[in-house]
Amino acid sequence: MSLGRVPLPHISLHRVTRLRIKRINNMEQNNQIKLVRQDNRYELNFNKKITVREYENILQFLSEKLKIQQVEEVNDYDTVYHSFNYQEQKIVLSYSIFFGISIYLFDQTVALNIQENFLKGISQTLSHYNFSN
């Protein structure tokens, strides 16, 4: 028994290819860094398993691109924190062997919309970072 052919709407191959490329580009951007709201703060989370070496590379990249100087370093057994002063805010870059990398503002009393915009700016800078495969 044959069901026959079901007519499909006409979509050009060029349009399908363009849509796929757009979807892939968005997925790549979303797969690297994600802005997440955690209770009373926003933070940037890296969705990829990152090694200590790559954490150090990201730290160097941010130091150069944002022209920031490290204020404090805490190196625990399984976690490393670096804090910086940047645009009148103290930001924290943390690495955990369990949770990966996150970036957030130290002062959690800063208004959420300011935190969100601030971290979006840092995320934009990080979009120029070449993540290793």
C-alpha positions in Angstrom: 0.0 0.0 0.0 1.5 3.3 -1.0 0.7 6.5 0.7 1.9 8.6 -2.1 4.0 11.8 -1.9 3.1 14.6 0.4 3.9 18.0 -1.2 6.3 20.1 0.7 6.4 23.8 0.7 9.0 25.3 -1.6 12.1 26.4 0.4 15.2 27.2 -1.5 18.4 25.3 -0.7 20.1 28.7 -0.2 17.6 29.6 2.5 17.9 26.3 4.2 21.7 26.5 4.2 21.6 30.1 5.5 19.2 29.0 8.3 21.4 26.1 9.3 24.5 28.3 9.4 22.7 30.8 11.5 21.5 28.1 13.9 25.1 26.6 14.1 26.6 30.0 14.8 24.1 30.7 17.6 24.7 27.2 19.1 28.5 27.8 19.1 28.1 31.1 20.9 25.6 29.6 23.4 27.7 26.5 24.0 30.7 28.5 25.1 29.4 31.1 27.6 26.0 31.5 29.2 24.6 34.4 31.3 22.8 32.8 34.2 20.8 34.3 37.1 21.7 32.7 40.4 19.4 34.0 43.2 20.4 37.7 43.7 23.2 37.8 41.1 24.1 37.2 37.5 27.1 35.2 36.4 28.7 34.1 33.3 29.2 30.3 33.1 31.3 28.4 30.6 29.4 25.5 29.3 32.5 23.6 28.2 34.8 21.5 30.3 37.8 23.7 30.8 41.3 22.8 32.0 43.4 24.8 34.4 45.7 25.7 31.5 42.7 27.2 29.6 41.6 29.0 32.7 45.0 30.6 32.9 44.8 31.6 29.2 41.3 33.1 29.7 42.7 35.0 32.7 45.6 36.3 30.6 43.2 37.2 27.8 40.9 39.2 30.1 43.9 41.0 31.7 45.1 42.1 28.3 41.8 43.0 26.6 40.2 44.7 29.6 43.5 46.2 30.8 42.8 45.0 34.4 45.2 44.3 37.2 44.7 41.4 39.6 43.7 42.4 43.1 43.6 39.1 44.9 44.2 35.4 44.2 42.9 32.6 46.3 44.1 29.1 45.4 42.2 26.4 47.2 42.7 22.7 46.8 40.0 22.4 44.1 39.1 26.0 43.3 41.0 29.1 42.2 39.6 32.7 42.5 41.0 35.8 40.9 39.5 39.2 41.6 39.9 42.4 39.6 38.9 46.0 39.7 37.2 46.9 36.4 35.1 50.0 35.7 34.6 50.7 39.4 33.4 47.2 40.1 35.2 44.2 41.6 34.8 41.2 39.4 35.6 37.6 40.3 36.9 34.9 37.9 36.7 31.5 39.5 37.6 28.0 38.4 36.4 24.9 40.1 37.3 21.3 39.1 33.6 20.5 39.8 31.8 23.5 38.2 34.2 25.0 35.7 34.6 28.7 35.2 32.3 31.5 36.2 32.6 35.3 36.3 30.5 37.5 38.5 30.5 40.8 40.4 31.8 40.5 43.9 29.2 43.0 45.3 25.9 41.2 45.1 24.0 44.3 46.2 24.5 45.9 42.7 21.2 46.1 40.9 20.5 43.1 38.7 20.1 45.0 35.5 23.5 46.6 36.0 25.0 43.2 36.7 23.4 41.8 33.6 24.7 44.6 31.3 28.1 44.6 32.9 28.5 40.8 32.3 27.1 41.1 28.8 30.0 43.5 28.1 32.5 41.0 29.4 30.8 38.2 27.4 31.2 40.3 24.3 34.9 40.6 25.0 35.2 36.9 25.5 33.5 36.3 22.2 36.9 37.2 20.7 38.6 34.5 22.7 39.6 31.4 20.7 38.5 28.4 22.7 40.6 25.3 22.2 38.8 22.3 20.9 
